[in-house]
Amino acid sequence: MEAKEWVGREVARVRTDSLAEGREEGLSIGRRDGMTLALAILSDIPKLIKDMKK
């Protein structure tokens, strides 16, 4: 294998690995933000029920 071909393959491998890591990190951030939002909404439900009874 020529050096140029090897470098091309290594660059492609690193790029693929980086994309996978970035995707996983993005999903992790999205899950965390989604859970934070869900917990905030759930904490407001009792207040809304109280307000409806008034």
Jmol script that loads the backbone (N, CA, C; Angstrom):
load data "model"
ATOM      1  N   MET A   1       0.855  -1.168   0.000  1.00  0.00           N
ATOM      2  CA  MET A   1       0.000   0.000   0.000  1.00  0.00           C
ATOM      3  C   MET A   1       0.905   1.235   0.000  1.00  0.00           C
ATOM      4  N   GLU A   2       0.573   2.163  -0.835  1.00  0.00           N
ATOM      5  CA  GLU A   2       1.356   3.385  -0.917  1.00  0.00           C
ATOM      6  C   GLU A   2       1.033   4.300   0.259  1.00  0.00           C
ATOM      7  N   ALA A   3       1.966   5.175   0.576  1.00  0.00           N
ATOM      8  CA  ALA A   3       1.788   6.100   1.697  1.00  0.00           C
ATOM      9  C   ALA A   3       0.561   6.978   1.492  1.00  0.00           C
ATOM     10  N   LYS A   4       0.355   7.433   0.265  1.00  0.00           N
ATOM     11  CA  LYS A   4      -0.785   8.305  -0.027  1.00  0.00           C
ATOM     12  C   LYS A   4      -2.106   7.572   0.243  1.00  0.00           C
ATOM     13  N   GLU A   5      -2.179   6.318  -0.162  1.00  0.00           N
ATOM     14  CA  GLU A   5      -3.380   5.512   0.055  1.00  0.00           C
ATOM     15  C   GLU A   5      -3.586   5.281   1.557  1.00  0.00           C
ATOM     16  N   TRP A   6      -2.484   4.986   2.273  1.00  0.00           N
ATOM     17  CA  TRP A   6      -2.574   4.761   3.712  1.00  0.00           C
ATOM     18  C   TRP A   6      -3.088   6.007   4.425  1.00  0.00           C
ATOM     19  N   VAL A   7      -2.556   7.164   4.063  1.00  0.00           N
ATOM     20  CA  VAL A   7      -2.979   8.422   4.673  1.00  0.00           C
ATOM     21  C   VAL A   7      -4.471   8.657   4.398  1.00  0.00           C
ATOM     22  N   GLY A   8      -4.891   8.406   3.177  1.00  0.00           N
ATOM     23  CA  GLY A   8      -6.301   8.572   2.831  1.00  0.00           C
ATOM     24  C   GLY A   8      -7.202   7.689   3.676  1.00  0.00           C
ATOM     25  N   ARG A   9      -6.800   6.450   3.871  1.00  0.00           N
ATOM     26  CA  ARG A   9      -7.591   5.524   4.701  1.00  0.00           C
ATOM     27  C   ARG A   9      -7.610   5.965   6.161  1.00  0.00           C
ATOM     28  N   GLU A  10      -6.483   6.406   6.663  1.00  0.00           N
ATOM     29  CA  GLU A  10      -6.416   6.866   8.053  1.00  0.00           C
ATOM     30  C   GLU A  10      -7.301   8.102   8.265  1.00  0.00           C
ATOM     31  N   VAL A  11      -7.253   9.028   7.332  1.00  0.00           N
ATOM     32  CA  VAL A  11      -8.091  10.229   7.429  1.00  0.00           C
ATOM     33  C   VAL A  11      -9.566   9.832   7.429  1.00  0.00           C
ATOM     34  N   ALA A  12      -9.944   8.918   6.557  1.00  0.00           N
ATOM     35  CA  ALA A  12     -11.335   8.450   6.504  1.00  0.00           C
ATOM     36  C   ALA A  12     -11.731   7.769   7.810  1.00  0.00           C
ATOM     37  N   ARG A  13     -10.826   6.970   8.374  1.00  0.00           N
ATOM     38  CA  ARG A  13     -11.119   6.281   9.638  1.00  0.00           C
ATOM     39  C   ARG A  13     -11.299   7.274  10.774  1.00  0.00           C
ATOM     40  N   VAL A  14     -10.410   8.240  10.863  1.00  0.00           N
ATOM     41  CA  VAL A  14     -10.488   9.251  11.923  1.00  0.00           C
ATOM     42  C   VAL A  14     -11.771  10.069  11.770  1.00  0.00           C
ATOM     43  N   ARG A  15     -12.094  10.420  10.550  1.00  0.00           N
ATOM     44  CA  ARG A  15     -13.316  11.196  10.301  1.00  0.00           C
ATOM     45  C   ARG A  15     -14.548  10.402  10.733  1.00  0.00           C
ATOM     46  N   THR A  16     -14.588   9.127  10.376  1.00  0.00           N
ATOM     47  CA  THR A  16     -15.713   8.266  10.754  1.00  0.00           C
ATOM     48  C   THR A  16     -15.802   8.135  12.269  1.00  0.00           C
ATOM     49  N   ASP A  17     -14.669   7.913  12.921  1.00  0.00           N
ATOM     50  CA  ASP A  17     -14.657   7.813  14.380  1.00  0.00           C
ATOM     51  C   ASP A  17     -15.120   9.115  15.026  1.00  0.00           C
ATOM     52  N   SER A  18     -14.673  10.228  14.496  1.00  0.00           N
ATOM     53  CA  SER A  18     -15.049  11.536  15.045  1.00  0.00           C
ATOM     54  C   SER A  18     -16.537  11.788  14.884  1.00  0.00           C
ATOM     55  N   LEU A  19     -17.073  11.429  13.730  1.00  0.00           N
ATOM     56  CA  LEU A  19     -18.510  11.604  13.510  1.00  0.00           C
ATOM     57  C   LEU A  19     -19.318  10.750  14.477  1.00  0.00           C
ATOM     58  N   ALA A  20     -18.885   9.521  14.695  1.00  0.00           N
ATOM     59  CA  ALA A  20     -19.585   8.635  15.629  1.00  0.00           C
ATOM     60  C   ALA A  20     -19.535   9.196  17.044  1.00  0.00           C
ATOM     61  N   GLU A  21     -18.373   9.672  17.460  1.00  0.00           N
ATOM     62  CA  GLU A  21     -18.243  10.257  18.803  1.00  0.00           C
ATOM     63  C   GLU A  21     -19.105  11.504  18.935  1.00  0.00           C
ATOM     64  N   GLY A  22     -19.099  12.348  17.916  1.00  0.00           N
ATOM     65  CA  GLY A  22     -19.906  13.564  17.944  1.00  0.00           C
ATOM     66  C   GLY A  22     -21.386  13.254  17.982  1.00  0.00           C
ATOM     67  N   ARG A  23     -21.794  12.255  17.220  1.00  0.00           N
ATOM     68  CA  ARG A  23     -23.204  11.856  17.202  1.00  0.00           C
ATOM     69  C   ARG A  23     -23.626  11.364  18.576  1.00  0.00           C
ATOM     70  N   GLU A  24     -22.801  10.528  19.187  1.00  0.00           N
ATOM     71  CA  GLU A  24     -23.128   9.996  20.516  1.00  0.00           C
ATOM     72  C   GLU A  24     -23.175  11.113  21.553  1.00  0.00           C
ATOM     73  N   GLU A  25     -22.240  12.045  21.478  1.00  0.00           N
ATOM     74  CA  GLU A  25     -22.239  13.166  22.416  1.00  0.00           C
ATOM     75  C   GLU A  25     -23.491  14.019  22.220  1.00  0.00           C
ATOM     76  N   GLY A  26     -23.865  14.248  20.969  1.00  0.00           N
ATOM     77  CA  GLY A  26     -25.075  15.018  20.677  1.00  0.00           C
ATOM     78  C   GLY A  26     -26.325  14.326  21.199  1.00  0.00           C
ATOM     79  N   LEU A  27     -26.387  13.008  21.024  1.00  0.00           N
ATOM     80  CA  LEU A  27     -27.531  12.258  21.541  1.00  0.00           C
ATOM     81  C   LEU A  27     -27.580  12.335  23.067  1.00  0.00           C
ATOM     82  N   SER A  28     -26.423  12.255  23.691  1.00  0.00           N
ATOM     83  CA  SER A  28     -26.358  12.334  25.146  1.00  0.00           C
ATOM     84  C   SER A  28     -26.850  13.693  25.644  1.00  0.00           C
ATOM     85  N   ILE A  29     -26.425  14.748  24.987  1.00  0.00           N
ATOM     86  CA  ILE A  29     -26.870  16.090  25.353  1.00  0.00           C
ATOM     87  C   ILE A  29     -28.374  16.221  25.143  1.00  0.00           C
ATOM     88  N   GLY A  30     -28.868  15.691  24.036  1.00  0.00           N
ATOM     89  CA  GLY A  30     -30.299  15.739  23.748  1.00  0.00           C
ATOM     90  C   GLY A  30     -31.113  14.983  24.777  1.00  0.00           C
ATOM     91  N   ARG A  31     -30.620  13.807  25.181  1.00  0.00           N
ATOM     92  CA  ARG A  31     -31.326  13.033  26.210  1.00  0.00           C
ATOM     93  C   ARG A  31     -31.366  13.805  27.520  1.00  0.00           C
ATOM     94  N   ARG A  32     -30.231  14.378  27.896  1.00  0.00           N
ATOM     95  CA  ARG A  32     -30.155  15.125  29.154  1.00  0.00           C
ATOM     96  C   ARG A  32     -31.096  16.318  29.120  1.00  0.00           C
ATOM     97  N   ASP A  33     -31.076  17.079  28.027  1.00  0.00           N
ATOM     98  CA  ASP A  33     -31.952  18.246  27.915  1.00  0.00           C
ATOM     99  C   ASP A  33     -33.414  17.830  27.889  1.00  0.00           C
ATOM    100  N   GLY A  34     -33.713  16.717  27.225  1.00  0.00           N
ATOM    101  CA  GLY A  34     -35.082  16.215  27.176  1.00  0.00           C
ATOM    102  C   GLY A  34     -35.580  15.810  28.552  1.00  0.00           C
ATOM    103  N   MET A  35     -34.729  15.155  29.314  1.00  0.00           N
ATOM    104  CA  MET A  35     -35.121  14.757  30.673  1.00  0.00           C
ATOM    105  C   MET A  35     -35.322  15.974  31.559  1.00  0.00           C
ATOM    106  N   THR A  36     -34.473  16.971  31.411  1.00  0.00           N
ATOM    107  CA  THR A  36     -34.624  18.200  32.191  1.00  0.00           C
ATOM    108  C   THR A  36     -35.962  18.864  31.880  1.00  0.00           C
ATOM    109  N   LEU A  37     -36.303  18.935  30.610  1.00  0.00           N
ATOM    110  CA  LEU A  37     -37.574  19.529  30.205  1.00  0.00           C
ATOM    111  C   LEU A  37     -38.746  18.701  30.724  1.00  0.00           C
ATOM    112  N   ALA A  38     -38.665  17.384  30.592  1.00  0.00           N
ATOM    113  CA  ALA A  38     -39.742  16.517  31.065  1.00  0.00           C
ATOM    114  C   ALA A  38     -39.940  16.669  32.569  1.00  0.00           C
ATOM    115  N   LEU A  39     -38.864  16.730  33.327  1.00  0.00           N
ATOM    116  CA  LEU A  39     -38.982  16.898  34.778  1.00  0.00           C
ATOM    117  C   LEU A  39     -39.575  18.255  35.136  1.00  0.00           C
ATOM    118  N   ALA A  40     -39.231  19.277  34.390  1.00  0.00           N
ATOM    119  CA  ALA A  40     -39.794  20.607  34.638  1.00  0.00           C
ATOM    120  C   ALA A  40     -41.296  20.597  34.377  1.00  0.00           C
ATOM    121  N   ILE A  41     -41.708  19.952  33.301  1.00  0.00           N
ATOM    122  CA  ILE A  41     -43.137  19.873  32.975  1.00  0.00           C
ATOM    123  C   ILE A  41     -43.869  19.060  34.026  1.00  0.00           C
ATOM    124  N   LEU A  42     -43.299  17.924  34.421  1.00  0.00           N
ATOM    125  CA  LEU A  42     -43.938  17.092  35.436  1.00  0.00           C
ATOM    126  C   LEU A  42     -44.058  17.816  36.772  1.00  0.00           C
ATOM    127  N   SER A  43     -43.101  18.638  37.106  1.00  0.00           N
ATOM    128  CA  SER A  43     -43.180  19.366  38.374  1.00  0.00           C
ATOM    129  C   SER A  43     -44.260  20.440  38.338  1.00  0.00           C
ATOM    130  N   ASP A  44     -44.644  20.897  37.145  1.00  0.00           N
ATOM    131  CA  ASP A  44     -45.687  21.913  37.015  1.00  0.00           C
ATOM    132  C   ASP A  44     -47.099  21.329  37.049  1.00  0.00           C
ATOM    133  N   ILE A  45     -47.258  20.049  36.821  1.00  0.00           N
ATOM    134  CA  ILE A  45     -48.591  19.438  36.757  1.00  0.00           C
ATOM    135  C   ILE A  45     -49.381  19.624  38.053  1.00  0.00           C
ATOM    136  N   PRO A  46     -48.814  19.343  39.226  1.00  0.00           N
ATOM    137  CA  PRO A  46     -49.598  19.561  40.456  1.00  0.00           C
ATOM    138  C   PRO A  46     -50.055  21.024  40.612  1.00  0.00           C
ATOM    139  N   LYS A  47     -49.215  21.962  40.230  1.00  0.00           N
ATOM    140  CA  LYS A  47     -49.585  23.385  40.312  1.00  0.00           C
ATOM    141  C   LYS A  47     -50.766  23.666  39.378  1.00  0.00           C
ATOM    142  N   LEU A  48     -50.724  23.107  38.188  1.00  0.00           N
ATOM    143  CA  LEU A  48     -51.808  23.313  37.229  1.00  0.00           C
ATOM    144  C   LEU A  48     -53.112  22.704  37.741  1.00  0.00           C
ATOM    145  N   ILE A  49     -53.037  21.547  38.355  1.00  0.00           N
ATOM    146  CA  ILE A  49     -54.233  20.903  38.900  1.00  0.00           C
ATOM    147  C   ILE A  49     -54.818  21.749  40.016  1.00  0.00           C
ATOM    148  N   LYS A  50     -53.942  22.273  40.880  1.00  0.00           N
ATOM    149  CA  LYS A  50     -54.402  23.152  41.961  1.00  0.00           C
ATOM    150  C   LYS A  50     -55.119  24.368  41.402  1.00  0.00           C
ATOM    151  N   ASP A  51     -54.527  24.979  40.391  1.00  0.00           N
ATOM    152  CA  ASP A  51     -55.097  26.177  39.788  1.00  0.00           C
ATOM    153  C   ASP A  51     -56.439  25.884  39.126  1.00  0.00           C
ATOM    154  N   MET A  52     -56.617  24.691  38.593  1.00  0.00           N
ATOM    155  CA  MET A  52     -57.881  24.322  37.944  1.00  0.00           C
ATOM    156  C   MET A  52     -58.989  24.156  38.973  1.00  0.00           C
ATOM    157  N   LYS A  53     -58.644  23.747  40.185  1.00  0.00           N
ATOM    158  CA  LYS A  53     -59.646  23.522  41.238  1.00  0.00           C
ATOM    159  C   LYS A  53     -60.168  24.822  41.828  1.00  0.00           C
ATOM    160  N   LYS A  54     -59.453  25.920  41.616  1.00  0.00           N
ATOM    161  CA  LYS A  54     -59.858  27.215  42.193  1.00  0.00           C
ATOM    162  C   LYS A  54     -61.022  27.803  41.467  1.00  0.00           C
TER     163      LYS A  54
END
end "model"
wireframe off; spacefill off
backbone 0.3
color backbone group
